[in-house]
Amino acid sequence: MRLTWILLVVLTLSIAPLCSASIHGVPGATDVRPKTDAPGATLGDASISYSMTPFPYDSRPHDEVSYVDSPLGGEVSFDTPLQINDPFRWTATANPYYGKIYFTQESPPGGPPFPSSMTLTLPENTVAFYLYATTNYWRDPPLDYHEIRATAYGTSADGTSLTPESLTQDTNAHWGATYYGFYADSGESLTTIELNVVGGSTYGFILGEFGIAKASNTPPGSNVNVTDPETGTTISFATVTQGGQTTVTTSDPGGTQGPPVGFMVGAPPTVFNISTTAVFGDNIIIGINYSQISFANESNLRLFHFDGVGIGVDITTVLDMENDMIYGAVSSLSAFAVFELTNQPPVADAGPDQTVEATSPAGASVTLDGSGSIDPDSTEGTNDDIVLFEWYEGETWLGSGETIDYTFPLGEHHVTLVVTDFLGETDDDDVVITVVDTTPPEITCPGDITVVAMESNGVPVDDERIQTFLAAVSATDDCDPSPEITNDVSTDFFPFGDTEVIFTATDTSGNWSDCPSTVTVVEATEEGRLRIIPPIINREGRLTKILTVIRFPEGTTEDDIDMAEPLVLFAGYSPYDIVSTNQRIVSWCRWGTLRVSIFASFSKDEVMAALPDDGPVEFMVVGRFKNDQYFYGIDTVRIVSWVWNWW
């Protein structure tokens, strides 16, 4: 028997700690009715103490509500809808309270009875909670006190239910409300608080002046990640030197928390207020889950941080549309909001149509100017929201840039400018570029020539001197590398006298220009004997002059020859005459007969320039009598290029 008692005592002692309460109740601080002292800043005992956060003023109007937002995130929900109102009678108690109260509506006569019990569901990870409560009865004279029993429930870290803890206290609505406080041991949490009216008539409840503490979700360490279960917000700290509680609440944007110009709020408008009691380093990555907010264009979302100094700052680093998450980097915590960029499309302006003169066979270089394009979202006075200017002719890409230079060939060209703004919206505009050729060719005609006719009816067109003359015309054109050249020669012979030849150059665009040259045909009426000195002319020799001697037939005198007219040398088939540089007449008698010769010298360089090829060449020297008749002499010489001969 003694052994049995000993075992029983041992078992009792060993089991007792397992049954010790993990939830603790704290009644009102004074032993009077009601217990109305102000709530303490902490809740706990010598082994554990929690810093309590009072609930802020509830700005909702007088209406029926089923929850109240927690300042640490989440909400306290009521299983019985309550009315919200100002605390009028509570303000006269020993613990003046100016926040809102929540109460069961008094039923009309014959209506349903007030509830005698209700349950408050607490936010996740709640470790301490207090409230003030009383029964809902305001009539005079005051009824007897009623007792309200508050019972707190909770769970351990592994999800096991904890032993409930109850507080039963007197209350009276005329005197104010009674304080009820509960807290859990480390690693455990409170889940619900059940209120019951004990004894007497049931008049429902009046609640208010809540306070809460939540388990620290931000331990010290590196790469500490916190996820808010209500909003899905993630807060990633690079370093935490002292642990604390990180909370996320939501509110409507207002004041300086509205969207900046060019952005709009989603539906519903939401600001994420993030705070922590932890001590942390500078680098924090914020991730906002926007799955419960509707936007028109998800790809236009940006995350803004409101640090209380000025307008929000775009901190967006990553937009994860697949998981409805947007991330940004910050060094401090405050208010954050997701706004949608309200884009206005750009307006392309390719400039006015242009008609440009061609400057080469390739066409004309044209400046395409899109600087007139605008985007309403650009900085004032700029078009900086346009990020791309592209130019096309049909499907052919011409280049990119606000202005570009491009060479277009002759003809009409339809060019399209496509502009793209920062968000990828585009606009286009067309411009017509017409490249024309209205500039005629530049023609260079041969110089006038004088040709001695060897036939009675003039000089034939196929005479090599005439053909060389006709071929000496040239023309150039900006667009046509080989303009067509024609002349107006329509006869087989050039008659004696002056004949004007019109040369015409025409380009592929039909532009033309012309110029005249004159062919003078003279008749040599008397032939003298011509001798060229030297008979072999060396291009490389030292001689600078070519000497010619014409011996006239008997009967010609000095007075017959017009010495004011220089002699002219025609070298080979060159149509261009070479004028003598010096000439003189020599008269002499032979066997009693007076004979006359004329000596003339010509520039060797001029003669060589007219004769590009070596070989035998026929020279003709022509002069004029005073009676306007012509005389001539013909001789053949040989042109060589001998570097070792001196002449």
DRENVEXBA-369392 format. One record per residue (C-alpha): residue in three letters; x, y, z; residue number from 1. Coordinates in steps of 0.02 Angstrom, whole numbers. Layout:
<rs>
R   kollum       px       py       pz   lumvo
R      ALA        X        Y        Z     NUM
...
</rs>
This chain:
<rs>
R   kollum       px       py       pz   lumvo
R      MET        0        0        0       1
R      ARG      142      120       44       2
R      LEU      223       79     -123       3
R      THR       60      119     -211       4
R      TRP       50      291     -130       5
R      ILE      231      327     -168       6
R      LEU      204      284     -351       7
R      LEU       47      389     -353       8
R      VAL      140      539     -282       9
R      VAL      283      518     -405      10
R      LEU      162      505     -551      11
R      THR       67      657     -490      12
R      LEU      225      761     -476      13
R      SER      287      706     -647      14
R      ILE      122      739     -734      15
R      ALA       87      906     -653      16
R      PRO      203     1009     -767      17
R      LEU      120      933     -920      18
R      CYS      -47     1001     -864      19
R      SER       15     1175     -816      20
R      ALA      -77     1316     -903      21
R      SER        5     1384    -1061      22
R      ILE     -125     1525    -1072      23
R      HIS     -129     1653     -934      24
R      GLY     -270     1770     -886      25
R      VAL     -245     1943     -811      26
R      PRO     -398     2026     -731      27
R      GLY     -429     2212     -711      28
R      ALA     -293     2302     -613      29
R      THR     -404     2368     -471      30
R      ASP     -521     2271     -357      31
R      VAL     -671     2383     -383      32
R      ARG     -820     2375     -497      33
R      PRO     -787     2390     -638      34
R      LYS     -602     2363     -658      35
R      THR     -568     2514     -769      36
R      ASP     -385     2560     -750      37
R      ALA     -296     2605     -913      38
R      PRO     -216     2457    -1002      39
R      GLY      -32     2427     -969      40
R      ALA      104     2444    -1101      41
R      THR      152     2262    -1074      42
R      LEU       62     2101    -1035      43
R      GLY      147     1953     -954      44
R      ASP      240     1901     -798      45
R      ALA      418     1888     -731      46
R      SER      465     1752     -856      47
R      ILE      388     1826    -1014      48
R      SER      323     1998    -1059      49
R      TYR      243     2061    -1218      50
R      SER      240     2241    -1281      51
R      MET       60     2280    -1321      52
R      THR        1     2382    -1469      53
R      PRO     -165     2473    -1444      54
R      PHE     -287     2471    -1589      55
R      PRO     -299     2639    -1678      56
R      TYR     -456     2741    -1696      57
R      ASP     -582     2654    -1809      58
R      SER     -638     2784    -1935      59
R      ARG     -785     2684    -2000      60
R      PRO     -957     2766    -1978      61
R      HIS    -1095     2702    -1865      62
R      ASP    -1143     2540    -1947      63
R      GLU    -1147     2352    -1923      64
R      VAL     -975     2272    -1932      65
R      SER     -906     2096    -1914      66
R      TYR     -720     2134    -1889      67
R      VAL     -592     2264    -1840      68
R      ASP     -419     2279    -1920      69
R      SER     -269     2239    -1811      70
R      PRO     -126     2365    -1808      71
R      LEU       -7     2218    -1824      72
R      GLY      -91     2144    -1976      73
R      GLY     -243     2034    -1995      74
R      GLU     -408     2067    -1910      75
R      VAL     -511     2024    -1757      76
R      SER     -675     1951    -1819      77
R      PHE     -841     1936    -1726      78
R      ASP     -956     1788    -1748      79
R      THR    -1099     1903    -1701      80
R      PRO    -1115     2064    -1803      81
R      LEU    -1094     2217    -1692      82
R      GLN    -1136     2400    -1709      83
R      ILE     -994     2526    -1710      84
R      ASN    -1012     2693    -1624      85
R      ASP     -926     2823    -1514      86
R      PRO     -904     2770    -1331      87
R      PHE    -1008     2914    -1255      88
R      ARG    -1034     2837    -1079      89
R      TRP     -862     2759    -1067      90
R      THR     -780     2930    -1071      91
R      ALA     -843     2966     -894      92
R      THR     -759     2817     -813      93
R      ALA     -597     2808     -718      94
R      ASN     -514     2756     -882      95
R      PRO     -574     2882    -1011      96
R      TYR     -579     2800    -1184      97
R      TYR     -612     2899    -1342      98
R      GLY     -601     2761    -1473      99
R      LYS     -746     2668    -1551     100
R      ILE     -848     2535    -1462     101
R      TYR     -932     2382    -1537     102
R      PHE    -1099     2323    -1464     103
R      THR    -1248     2210    -1493     104
R      GLN    -1401     2307    -1549     105
R      GLU    -1543     2310    -1423     106
R      SER    -1694     2218    -1491     107
R      PRO    -1866     2300    -1501     108
R      PRO    -2003     2230    -1389     109
R      GLY    -2046     2056    -1444     110
R      GLY    -1888     2045    -1546     111
R      PRO    -1753     1910    -1534     112
R      PRO    -1658     1907    -1370     113
R      PHE    -1482     1976    -1353     114
R      PRO    -1347     1843    -1374     115
R      SER    -1277     1778    -1212     116
R      SER    -1113     1725    -1291     117
R      MET     -999     1775    -1435     118
R      THR     -826     1732    -1502     119
R      LEU     -682     1842    -1558     120
R      THR     -562     1760    -1682     121
R      LEU     -387     1831    -1666     122
R      PRO     -256     1859    -1803     123
R      GLU     -129     1723    -1834     124
R      ASN       22     1720    -1717     125
R      THR      -65     1822    -1581     126
R      VAL       26     1793    -1416     127
R      ALA      -63     1922    -1306     128
R      PHE     -228     2014    -1315     129
R      TYR     -332     2126    -1203     130
R      LEU     -505     2203    -1217     131
R      TYR     -633     2295    -1112     132
R      ALA     -808     2221    -1101     133
R      THR     -974     2252    -1017     134
R      THR    -1156     2205    -1041     135
R      ASN    -1263     2312    -1153     136
R      TYR    -1388     2393    -1033     137
R      TRP    -1408     2582    -1013     138
R      ARG    -1578     2600     -930     139
R      ASP    -1604     2683     -760     140
R      PRO    -1605     2632     -623     141
R      PRO    -1455     2522     -656     142
R      LEU    -1481     2338     -642     143
R      ASP    -1377     2225     -536     144
R      TYR    -1201     2188     -594     145
R      HIS    -1180     2051     -719     146
R      GLU    -1030     1939     -733     147
R      ILE     -944     1909     -901     148
R      ARG     -834     1758     -918     149
R      ALA     -699     1774    -1049     150
R      THR     -613     1614    -1103     151
R      ALA     -456     1614    -1210     152
R      TYR     -407     1469    -1324     153
R      GLY     -245     1435    -1414     154
R      THR     -124     1311    -1494     155
R      SER       55     1257    -1470     156
R      ALA      189     1266    -1605     157
R      ASP      144     1091    -1666     158
R      GLY      -41     1134    -1680     159
R      THR      -96     1049    -1519     160
R      SER     -239     1138    -1430     161
R      LEU     -193     1221    -1266     162
R      THR     -292     1214    -1105     163
R      PRO     -414     1361    -1107     164
R      GLU     -400     1498     -978     165
R      SER     -552     1593     -910     166
R      LEU     -580     1756     -817     167
R      THR     -748     1795     -737     168
R      GLN     -775     1975     -681     169
R      ASP     -917     2092     -632     170
R      THR     -967     2225     -758     171
R      ASN    -1090     2370     -766     172
R      ALA    -1122     2477     -917     173
R      HIS    -1159     2632     -812     174
R      TRP     -990     2623     -731     175
R      GLY     -886     2582     -883     176
R      ALA     -807     2420     -943     177
R      THR     -696     2287     -864     178
R      TYR     -520     2241     -923     179
R      TYR     -482     2063     -980     180
R      GLY     -305     2014    -1029     181
R      PHE     -232     1849    -1093     182
R      TYR      -60     1794    -1150     183
R      ALA       22     1631    -1204     184
R      ASP      188     1555    -1161     185
R      SER      335     1564    -1281     186
R      GLY      307     1464    -1441     187
R      GLU      118     1460    -1417     188
R      SER      -20     1573    -1479     189
R      LEU     -198     1629    -1443     190
R      THR     -331     1589    -1571     191
R      THR     -502     1641    -1501     192
R      ILE     -583     1724    -1351     193
R      GLU     -759     1672    -1302     194
R      LEU     -871     1789    -1201     195
R      ASN    -1019     1728    -1097     196
R      VAL    -1143     1821     -986     197
R      VAL    -1150     1730     -819     198
R      GLY    -1318     1741     -726     199
R      GLY    -1454     1873     -736     200
R      SER    -1542     1937     -890     201
R      THR    -1453     1936    -1056     202
R      TYR    -1422     2108    -1130     203
R      GLY    -1282     2067    -1252     204
R      PHE    -1109     2145    -1252     205
R      ILE    -1013     2307    -1272     206
R      LEU     -830     2288    -1321     207
R      GLY     -688     2407    -1353     208
R      GLU     -511     2467    -1318     209
R      PHE     -417     2318    -1391     210
R      GLY     -231     2286    -1379     211
R      ILE     -126     2151    -1460     212
R      ALA       47     2073    -1469     213
R      LYS      105     1949    -1599     214
R      ALA      247     1825    -1599     215
R      SER      410     1893    -1665     216
R      ASN      418     1846    -1849     217
R      THR      582     1931    -1885     218
R      PRO      724     1842    -1794     219
R      PRO      904     1905    -1799     220
R      GLY     1016     1836    -1936     221
R      SER     1058     1852    -2120     222
R      ASN      936     1837    -2265     223
R      VAL      783     1842    -2152     224
R      ASN      622     1818    -2249     225
R      VAL      452     1869    -2181     226
R      THR      287     1831    -2268     227
R      ASP      126     1915    -2213     228
R      PRO      -10     1781    -2214     229
R      GLU     -151     1904    -2245     230
R      THR      -83     1998    -2396     231
R      GLY       52     1882    -2462     232
R      THR      178     2024    -2445     233
R      THR      359     1967    -2427     234
R      ILE      495     2065    -2338     235
R      SER      672     2000    -2360     236
R      PHE      802     2077    -2244     237
R      ALA      985     2059    -2289     238
R      THR     1030     2069    -2104     239
R      VAL      932     2080    -1942     240
R      THR     1036     2123    -1788     241
R      GLN      892     2123    -1663     242
R      GLY      733     2024    -1686     243
R      GLY      560     2099    -1687     244
R      GLN      387     2096    -1762     245
R      THR      359     2143    -1944     246
R      THR      181     2188    -1989     247
R      VAL       84     2232    -2145     248
R      THR      -78     2327    -2147     249
R      THR     -176     2398    -2292     250
R      SER     -266     2562    -2316     251
R      ASP     -333     2676    -2451     252
R      PRO     -206     2792    -2532     253
R      GLY     -228     2972    -2481     254
R      GLY     -133     3134    -2466     255
R      THR       44     3110    -2530     256
R      GLN       13     2924    -2555     257
R      GLY      -85     2948    -2714     258
R      PRO      -17     2898    -2883     259
R      PRO      103     3018    -2969     260
R      VAL       60     3097    -3137     261
R      GLY       45     2965    -3271     262
R      PHE       -8     2826    -3151     263
R      MET     -173     2765    -3081     264
R      VAL     -229     2656    -2935     265
R      GLY     -299     2482    -2952     266
R      ALA     -467     2420    -2889     267
R      PRO     -481     2427    -2743     268
R      PRO     -353     2565    -2712     269
R      THR     -228     2491    -2589     270
R      VAL      -79     2550    -2491     271
R      PHE       29     2422    -2400     272
R      ASN       93     2493    -2236     273
R      ILE      245     2393    -2182     274
R      SER      332     2417    -2015     275
R      THR      444     2317    -1900     276
R      THR      512     2325    -1724     277
R      ALA      666     2231    -1780     278
R      VAL      834     2317    -1805     279
R      PHE      896     2285    -1981     280
R      GLY     1027     2334    -2109     281
R      ASP     1003     2443    -2262     282
R      ASN      956     2315    -2394     283
R      ILE      775     2256    -2400     284
R      ILE      680     2175    -2543     285
R      ILE      493     2207    -2539     286
R      GLY      375     2090    -2632     287
R      ILE      193     2143    -2650     288
R      ASN       60     2017    -2699     289
R      TYR      -65     2112    -2805     290
R      SER     -180     1964    -2845     291
R      GLN     -326     2045    -2753     292
R      ILE     -309     2210    -2848     293
R      SER     -375     2232    -3024     294
R      PHE     -277     2327    -3157     295
R      ALA     -312     2362    -3341     296
R      ASN     -139     2314    -3403     297
R      GLU      -35     2208    -3287     298
R      SER      124     2236    -3386     299
R      ASN      118     2421    -3342     300
R      LEU      130     2397    -3154     301
R      ARG      260     2487    -3048     302
R      LEU      298     2476    -2862     303
R      PHE      311     2642    -2771     304
R      HIS      384     2681    -2599     305
R      PHE      319     2826    -2497     306
R      ASP      453     2876    -2371     307
R      GLY      357     3024    -2303     308
R      VAL      476     3150    -2379     309
R      GLY      394     3181    -2547     310
R      ILE      302     3093    -2686     311
R      GLY      320     2907    -2708     312
R      VAL      476     2837    -2787     313
R      ASP      471     2698    -2917     314
R      ILE      576     2558    -2842     315
R      THR      524     2419    -2961     316
R      THR      656     2287    -2993     317
R      VAL      555     2133    -3047     318
R      LEU      377     2109    -3109     319
R      ASP      325     1926    -3092     320
R      MET      158     1922    -3183     321
R      GLU      147     1732    -3173     322
R      ASN      137     1740    -2982     323
R      ASP       57     1914    -2967     324
R      MET      209     1981    -2874     325
R      ILE      305     2143    -2896     326
R      TYR      471     2176    -2809     327
R      GLY      575     2326    -2762     328
R      ALA      731     2368    -2662     329
R      VAL      729     2491    -2516     330
R      SER      827     2536    -2361     331
R      SER      679     2587    -2252     332
R      LEU      500     2533    -2220     333
R      SER      342     2636    -2232     334
R      ALA      200     2640    -2358     335
R      PHE      206     2550    -2526     336
R      ALA       82     2547    -2669     337
R      VAL       64     2465    -2838     338
R      PHE       12     2587    -2974     339
R      GLU      -23     2563    -3158     340
R      LEU       62     2669    -3287     341
R      THR      -69     2760    -3389     342
R      ASN       11     2768    -3559     343
R      GLN      -38     2887    -3697     344
R      PRO       17     2827    -3868     345
R      PRO      145     2926    -3970     346
R      VAL      100     3025    -4126     347
R      ALA      219     3001    -4272     348
R      ASP      262     3146    -4388     349
R      ALA      372     3103    -4537     350
R      GLY      380     3284    -4595     351
R      PRO      314     3365    -4754     352
R      ASP      327     3285    -4926     353
R      GLN      490     3327    -5014     354
R      THR      540     3351    -5195     355
R      VAL      729     3341    -5211     356
R      GLU      845     3367    -5360     357
R      ALA      955     3218    -5399     358
R      THR     1141     3251    -5379     359
R      SER     1218     3089    -5444     360
R      PRO     1173     2934    -5543     361
R      ALA     1125     2857    -5374     362
R      GLY      993     2992    -5347     363
R      ALA      989     3116    -5203     364
R      SER     1031     3110    -5019     365
R      VAL      874     3157    -4921     366
R      THR      860     3200    -4736     367
R      LEU      711     3111    -4658     368
R      ASP      657     3210    -4505     369
R      GLY      541     3138    -4372     370
R      SER      576     3270    -4241     371
R      GLY      397     3331    -4255     372
R      SER      336     3169    -4175     373
R      ILE      264     3190    -4000     374
R      ASP      214     3085    -3850     375
R      PRO       99     3162    -3718     376
R      ASP      193     3064    -3584     377
R      SER      359     3147    -3626     378
R      THR      444     3277    -3521     379
R      GLU      380     3448    -3568     380
R      GLY      472     3516    -3719     381
R      THR      541     3346    -3769     382
R      ASN      484     3183    -3847     383
R      ASP      589     3077    -3727     384
R      ASP      451     2948    -3702     385
R      ILE      480     2894    -3883     386
R      VAL      620     2767    -3876     387
R      LEU      629     2712    -4059     388
R      PHE      612     2796    -4230     389
R      GLU      615     2676    -4379     390
R      TRP      601     2719    -4564     391
R      TYR      536     2601    -4698     392
R      GLU      499     2603    -4884     393
R      GLY      374     2464    -4902     394
R      GLU      455     2316    -4814     395
R      THR      629     2386    -4834     396
R      TRP      707     2454    -4675     397
R      LEU      798     2616    -4711     398
R      GLY      870     2652    -4539     399
R      SER      829     2709    -4362     400
R      GLY      844     2878    -4281     401
R      GLU      745     3037    -4257     402
R      THR      830     3102    -4415     403
R      ILE      925     3000    -4543     404
R      ASP     1004     3034    -4713     405
R      TYR      960     2911    -4852     406
R      THR      999     2911    -5038     407
R      PHE      846     2883    -5147     408
R      PRO      855     2848    -5335     409
R      LEU      752     2945    -5460     410
R      GLY      565     2927    -5439     411
R      GLU      429     2937    -5308     412
R      HIS      456     2849    -5141     413
R      HIS      326     2818    -5005     414
R      VAL      418     2815    -4839     415
R      THR      341     2765    -4671     416
R      LEU      402     2822    -4500     417
R      VAL      358     2706    -4355     418
R      VAL      384     2775    -4179     419
R      THR      380     2669    -4021     420
R      ASP      359     2735    -3845     421
R      PHE      427     2674    -3678     422
R      LEU      288     2546    -3658     423
R      GLY      293     2480    -3835     424
R      GLU      145     2574    -3909     425
R      THR      174     2631    -4088     426
R      ASP      111     2752    -4218     427
R      ASP      160     2782    -4399     428
R      ASP      157     2920    -4526     429
R      ASP      195     2925    -4713     430
R      VAL      296     3049    -4813     431
R      VAL      319     3054    -5003     432
R      ILE      496     3084    -5064     433
R      THR      509     3128    -5250     434
R      VAL      682     3131    -5327     435
R      VAL      684     3224    -5493     436
R      ASP      813     3266    -5626     437
R      THR      780     3437    -5702     438
R      THR      961     3488    -5729     439
R      PRO     1021     3478    -5910     440
R      PRO     1190     3406    -5955     441
R      GLU     1341     3519    -5971     442
R      ILE     1403     3512    -6151     443
R      THR     1574     3564    -6213     444
R      CYS     1584     3597    -6401     445
R      PRO     1742     3587    -6506     446
R      GLY     1824     3749    -6558     447
R      ASP     1790     3828    -6727     448
R      ILE     1895     3756    -6868     449
R      THR     1953     3808    -7040     450
R      VAL     1968     3671    -7169     451
R      VAL     2051     3691    -7339     452
R      ALA     1944     3612    -7473     453
R      MET     2032     3501    -7594     454
R      GLU     1875     3478    -7699     455
R      SER     1773     3601    -7795     456
R      ASN     1613     3581    -7695     457
R      GLY     1687     3593    -7521     458
R      VAL     1742     3468    -7389     459
R      PRO     1650     3301    -7372     460
R      VAL     1576     3257    -7202     461
R      ASP     1674     3095    -7198     462
R      ASP     1837     3192    -7212     463
R      GLU     1941     3136    -7066     464
R      ARG     1969     3316    -7015     465
R      ILE     1780     3342    -7006     466
R      GLN     1752     3177    -6914     467
R      THR     1884     3220    -6788     468
R      PHE     1800     3388    -6763     469
R      LEU     1628     3311    -6740     470
R      ALA     1695     3184    -6614     471
R      ALA     1778     3317    -6508     472
R      VAL     1615     3365    -6420     473
R      SER     1591     3305    -6240     474
R      ALA     1454     3314    -6107     475
R      THR     1431     3275    -5922     476
R      ASP     1274     3254    -5817     477
R      ASP     1240     3234    -5630     478
R      CYS     1128     3085    -5655     479
R      ASP     1168     3012    -5826     480
R      PRO     1348     2954    -5843     481
R      SER     1333     2948    -6033     482
R      PRO     1217     3081    -6104     483
R      GLU     1170     3058    -6286     484
R      ILE     1261     3182    -6402     485
R      THR     1196     3228    -6574     486
R      ASN     1228     3365    -6704     487
R      ASP     1127     3444    -6841     488
R      VAL     1241     3402    -6988     489
R      SER     1124     3344    -7126     490
R      THR     1226     3361    -7287     491
R      ASP     1368     3262    -7363     492
R      PHE     1479     3415    -7392     493
R      PHE     1525     3569    -7295     494
R      PRO     1517     3709    -7425     495
R      PHE     1640     3849    -7441     496
R      GLY     1620     3980    -7308     497
R      ASP     1557     3967    -7128     498
R      THR     1437     3829    -7074     499
R      GLU     1370     3827    -6895     500
R      VAL     1355     3655    -6816     501
R      ILE     1236     3636    -6666     502
R      PHE     1285     3499    -6545     503
R      THR     1150     3436    -6423     504
R      ALA     1172     3330    -6264     505
R      THR     1017     3241    -6192     506
R      ASP     1009     3143    -6027     507
R      THR      896     2996    -5982     508
R      SER      770     3115    -5902     509
R      GLY      750     3210    -6064     510
R      ASN      845     3364    -6008     511
R      TRP      954     3439    -6145     512
R      SER     1076     3576    -6184     513
R      ASP     1166     3629    -6343     514
R      CYS     1307     3736    -6407     515
R      PRO     1369     3794    -6579     516
R      SER     1535     3777    -6669     517
R      THR     1584     3845    -6840     518
R      VAL     1667     3753    -6984     519
R      THR     1750     3870    -7109     520
R      VAL     1791     3793    -7279     521
R      VAL     1915     3886    -7386     522
R      GLU     1973     3852    -7562     523
R      ALA     2160     3843    -7596     524
R      THR     2179     3917    -7769     525
R      GLU     2366     3900    -7787     526
R      GLU     2482     3767    -7730     527
R      GLY     2660     3804    -7687     528
R      ARG     2801     3685    -7654     529
R      LEU     2809     3651    -7466     530
R      ARG     2963     3592    -7377     531
R      ILE     2963     3548    -7191     532
R      ILE     3124     3564    -7093     533
R      PRO     3173     3446    -7022     534
R      PRO     3086     3306    -7117     535
R      ILE     3098     3191    -6967     536
R      ILE     3028     3271    -6808     537
R      ASN     3088     3193    -6646     538
R      ARG     2969     3217    -6500     539
R      GLU     3112     3197    -6378     540
R      GLY     3233     3311    -6473     541
R      ARG     3294     3480    -6420     542
R      LEU     3220     3579    -6565     543
R      THR     3075     3691    -6515     544
R      LYS     3023     3755    -6685     545
R      ILE     2968     3676    -6848     546
R      LEU     3018     3775    -7003     547
R      THR     2913     3775    -7161     548
R      VAL     2957     3846    -7331     549
R      ILE     2832     3873    -7471     550
R      ARG     2905     3912    -7643     551
R      PHE     2779     3997    -7754     552
R      PRO     2761     3969    -7941     553
R      GLU     2831     4093    -8063     554
R      GLY     2730     4252    -8073     555
R      THR     2690     4270    -7887     556
R      THR     2762     4426    -7810     557
R      GLU     2782     4489    -7632     558
R      ASP     2641     4611    -7658     559
R      ASP     2521     4467    -7692     560
R      ILE     2542     4390    -7518     561
R      ASP     2445     4455    -7366     562
R      MET     2580     4454    -7235     563
R      ALA     2459     4523    -7105     564
R      GLU     2373     4354    -7106     565
R      PRO     2479     4221    -7017     566
R      LEU     2507     4055    -7101     567
R      VAL     2412     3908    -7030     568
R      LEU     2478     3731    -7013     569
R      PHE     2359     3582    -7019     570
R      ALA     2447     3429    -6950     571
R      GLY     2381     3264    -7012     572
R      TYR     2193     3250    -6994     573
R      SER     2180     3362    -6843     574
R      PRO     2046     3491    -6880     575
R      TYR     2130     3622    -6773     576
R      ASP     2245     3747    -6851     577
R      ILE     2413     3796    -6781     578
R      VAL     2461     3978    -6813     579
R      SER     2638     4024    -6860     580
R      THR     2742     4111    -6730     581
R      ASN     2849     4200    -6858     582
R      GLN     2849     4220    -7046     583
R      ARG     2940     4317    -7182     584
R      ILE     2951     4329    -7374     585
R      VAL     3110     4299    -7472     586
R      SER     3122     4354    -7655     587
R      TRP     3263     4295    -7768     588
R      CYS     3304     4281    -7955     589
R      ARG     3344     4123    -8045     590
R      TRP     3400     4130    -8225     591
R      GLY     3331     4303    -8240     592
R      THR     3161     4257    -8166     593
R      LEU     3098     4330    -8001     594
R      ARG     3043     4195    -7879     595
R      VAL     2960     4212    -7707     596
R      SER     2965     4098    -7554     597
R      ILE     2884     4120    -7382     598
R      PHE     2967     4054    -7225     599
R      ALA     2864     4019    -7068     600
R      SER     2903     3938    -6900     601
R      PHE     2779     3844    -6789     602
R      SER     2786     3786    -6607     603
R      LYS     2844     3607    -6600     604
R      ASP     2745     3579    -6437     605
R      GLU     2582     3634    -6520     606
R      VAL     2613     3520    -6668     607
R      MET     2654     3371    -6556     608
R      ALA     2499     3401    -6451     609
R      ALA     2393     3387    -6608     610
R      LEU     2481     3226    -6660     611
R      PRO     2476     3097    -6521     612
R      ASP     2543     2955    -6629     613
R      ASP     2712     2928    -6712     614
R      GLY     2731     2889    -6896     615
R      PRO     2712     2976    -7064     616
R      VAL     2603     3131    -7060     617
R      GLU     2547     3247    -7198     618
R      PHE     2567     3432    -7159     619
R      MET     2471     3568    -7250     620
R      VAL     2519     3750    -7233     621
R      VAL     2390     3878    -7290     622
R      GLY     2408     4065    -7318     623
R      ARG     2306     4204    -7397     624
R      PHE     2333     4318    -7544     625
R      LYS     2280     4497    -7536     626
R      ASN     2139     4458    -7656     627
R      ASP     2065     4340    -7523     628
R      GLN     2119     4187    -7620     629
R      TYR     2215     4054    -7526     630
R      PHE     2376     3965    -7564     631
R      TYR     2440     3805    -7486     632
R      GLY     2579     3681    -7486     633
R      ILE     2581     3496    -7436     634
R      ASP     2727     3392    -7373     635
R      THR     2747     3231    -7277     636
R      VAL     2856     3214    -7123     637
R      ARG     2892     3075    -7002     638
R      ILE     2859     3088    -6814     639
R      VAL     2975     2986    -6702     640
R      SER     3019     2971    -6518     641
R      TRP     3207     2947    -6513     642
R      VAL     3284     2996    -6349     643
R      TRP     3461     2983    -6420     644
R      ASN     3439     3108    -6564     645
R      TRP     3469     3290    -6529     646
R      TRP     3343     3364    -6652     647
</rs>
